[in-house]
């Protein structure tokens, strides 16, 4: 199930959503060289989050192979900013395109219920919650974690709380069967969350967990909880009035 669009238009121009998309794209271009080497590996090693390094579970000098004769050499401890910088980095074109598409689909209406500044703070806190969840799930992992998907998972958790019955145009692909259907947000997002939990269970405690499923889970749950504090009742009521008028 891949979301294409939702039914609601936002009242506010989603400036914060555009800003976050822009920052991710700038990092991909200027820091990661559009995925070219050696910038991609260097950025992941120097700015990605490595659980075993930040928790001092791995000795300095540990070499972490990343494939194609590339590797990271761990230092004497991770810098404090790694959980923040890691959420603006990506590993491939498909990684960044997929993440930013989800942010565009769900971010504008969540921002509409919070306002621009609150939404940025909310997004960053969700990213930190995601980093903490992934670190705790595999505390000895030497594999760098990068990507905005944990923070975007938080946006999706907030969306599920704010607009559970919004209809989402969703692409279904089953082999040669391709169809677009409308489903309520709670079904589409609940299905996504279930996939993350099921994908994450075999990776608990793994030293090389691969996809950061528990970052997605932690971000989603963090967003679902934090939205209660970050939503603005006046903005949310205005959004709902416009949505009702447009039906």
C-alpha positions in Angstrom: 0.0 0.0 0.0 1.6 3.2 -1.2 -0.1 6.6 -0.4 -0.6 8.9 -3.3 -2.6 11.8 -1.7 -5.1 12.5 1.0 -8.5 14.2 0.6 -7.8 17.3 2.7 -6.3 20.6 1.6 -4.4 22.6 4.2 -5.5 26.0 5.4 -1.9 27.2 6.0 0.8 27.2 3.3 2.9 24.2 4.6 6.1 26.3 4.9 7.7 24.1 7.5 7.0 20.9 5.5 8.6 22.5 2.5 11.6 23.7 4.7 12.2 20.2 6.0 11.9 18.7 2.5 14.4 21.4 1.3 16.9 20.7 4.1 16.9 16.9 3.3 17.5 17.7 -0.4 20.2 20.1 0.4 22.0 17.5 2.6 21.6 15.0 -0.2 23.1 17.4 -2.7 25.8 19.3 -0.7 26.8 16.8 2.0 26.2 13.5 0.2 27.0 14.5 -3.4 23.7 13.1 -4.7 24.7 9.6 -3.5 28.2 9.6 -5.1 31.3 8.2 -3.5 33.3 8.9 -1.4 30.9 11.6 -0.1 28.0 9.2 0.6 30.1 6.8 2.7 31.9 9.7 4.4 28.7 11.4 5.4 27.1 8.2 6.7 30.2 7.4 8.8 30.8 10.9 10.2 27.2 12.1 10.6 25.1 8.9 10.9 24.0 7.4 14.2 25.9 4.2 15.3 24.3 2.7 18.4 27.3 0.8 19.5 29.5 3.8 19.2 27.2 6.3 21.0 26.7 3.8 23.9 30.4 3.0 24.0 29.7 -0.7 23.3 32.4 -0.8 20.5 36.1 0.0 20.8 37.6 2.8 18.9 39.2 1.7 15.7 36.5 -0.8 14.9 36.1 -1.1 11.1 32.5 -1.4 9.9 32.3 -2.8 6.3 29.6 -1.1 4.2 30.1 -3.1 1.0 32.0 -2.4 -2.3 35.3 -2.2 -0.3 34.0 0.8 1.7 34.0 0.9 5.5 33.7 3.2 8.5 36.3 3.4 11.3 34.8 4.2 14.6 36.2 6.9 16.8 36.3 7.2 20.6 32.6 8.1 20.9 29.8 9.6 18.9 29.3 13.4 18.8 26.2 14.7 20.5 24.7 15.9 17.2 24.7 12.5 15.5 21.0 11.8 16.3 20.0 15.1 14.7 22.3 15.0 11.6 21.4 11.4 10.9 17.7 12.3 10.3 18.7 14.5 7.4 20.9 11.9 5.6 19.9 9.1 3.2 21.4 6.0 1.7 20.1 6.1 -1.9 17.9 7.9 -4.3 14.9 5.6 -3.6 15.5 6.1 0.1 15.2 9.9 0.0 12.4 10.0 -2.7 10.2 7.6 -0.7 10.7 9.4 2.6 10.1 12.9 1.2 7.0 11.7 -0.7 5.5 10.4 2.6 6.4 13.7 4.3 4.6 15.7 1.5 1.5 13.5 1.7 1.1 13.6 5.5 3.1 16.6 6.6 0.9 19.5 5.4 -2.2 18.6 7.3 -0.3 17.8 10.5 1.5 21.2 10.2 -2.0 22.7 9.7 -3.0 21.5 13.1 0.1 22.8 14.9 1.5 25.8 13.1 4.9 26.2 11.4 7.2 26.5 14.4 5.5 23.8 16.5 5.6 21.4 13.6 9.4 21.8 13.2 10.0 21.1 16.9 7.6 18.2 16.8 9.3 16.7 13.8 12.8 16.9 15.4 11.5 15.4 18.6 10.0 12.5 16.7 13.3 12.0 15.0 15.1 11.8 18.3 12.5 9.4 19.6 13.1 7.2 16.6 16.8 7.3 17.1 16.4 6.3 20.8 14.1 3.4 19.9 16.5 2.0 17.3 19.5 2.5 19.6 17.8 0.6 22.4 16.6 -2.2 20.1 20.2 -2.9 18.9 22.6 -1.3 21.4 25.7 -3.0 20.1 25.0 -2.4 16.4 27.9 -1.0 14.4 25.8 -0.2 11.4 25.2 3.5 10.8 21.6 4.7 10.9 20.5 7.4 8.5 17.2 8.6 7.2 14.2 10.8 7.8 11.8 7.9 8.1 11.7 7.9 11.9 10.7 11.5 12.1 8.2 11.0 9.2 6.9 8.0 11.1 6.1 10.5 13.9 4.2 12.7 11.4 2.2 9.6 10.3 1.5 8.8 14.0 0.2 12.3 14.5 -1.9 12.1 11.3 -3.5 8.9 12.5 -4.5 10.6 15.8 -5.8 13.8 14.2 -7.5 12.5 11.0 -8.1 8.8 11.4 -11.1 8.7 9.0 -9.5 10.9 6.2 -9.6 9.0 3.0 -6.2 8.3 1.4 -5.8 7.5 -2.3 -3.6 4.4 -2.1 -1.7 2.5 -4.8 -2.1 -1.3 -4.5 0.4 -3.5 -6.3 0.0 -7.3 -6.2 2.1 -8.8 -8.9 0.5 -7.7 -12.2 -2.5 -6.4 -10.3 -2.2 -2.6 -10.0 -5.1 -0.5 -8.7 -5.8 2.8 -6.9 -8.3 2.7 -4.0 -9.4 5.0 -1.2 -9.0 3.7 2.3 -9.4 5.5 5.7 -6.1 6.8 7.2 -6.3 4.5 10.2 -6.3 1.4 7.9 -3.4 2.6 5.7 -1.3 3.9 8.6 -2.2 0.9 10.8 -1.1 -1.5 8.1 2.2 0.4 7.7 2.8 0.3 11.5 2.1 -3.4 11.7 4.6 -4.1 8.9 7.2 -2.1 10.9 6.6 -4.1 14.1 6.6 -7.5 12.2 9.8 -6.5 10.3 11.5 -5.3 13.5 10.9 -8.4 15.7 13.6 -10.6 14.1 16.1 -7.7 14.4 15.9 -7.1 18.2 19.4 -7.1 19.6 21.0 -7.7 16.2 24.5 -6.2 15.5 23.6 -5.4 11.9 19.8 -4.9 11.8 19.6 -3.5 8.3 16.3 -1.6 7.9 15.7 0.5 11.0 12.2 -0.8 11.7 12.3 0.2 15.4 13.1 3.7 14.5 9.9 3.7 12.4 8.0 2.2 15.4 9.5 4.6 17.9 8.9 7.6 15.7 5.2 6.7 15.0 4.5 6.1 18.7 6.3 9.3 19.7 4.3 11.3 17.2 1.0 9.8 18.3 1.9 10.8 21.9 3.4 14.2 21.2 0.6 15.4 19.0 -1.6 15.8 22.1 0.8 18.5 23.4 1.7 20.1 20.0 -1.7 20.4 18.3 -3.3 23.9 18.4 -7.0 23.5 19.1 -7.9 26.7 17.1 -5.9 25.7 14.0 -7.2 22.2 14.2 -10.8 23.4 14.4 -10.3 25.7 11.5 -8.8 22.9 9.4 -11.8 20.6 10.2 -14.2 23.4 9.3 -12.6 23.8 5.9 -12.5 20.1 5.3 -16.3 19.8 6.2 -17.1 22.7 3.9 -15.2 21.0 1.0 -17.1 17.8 1.3 
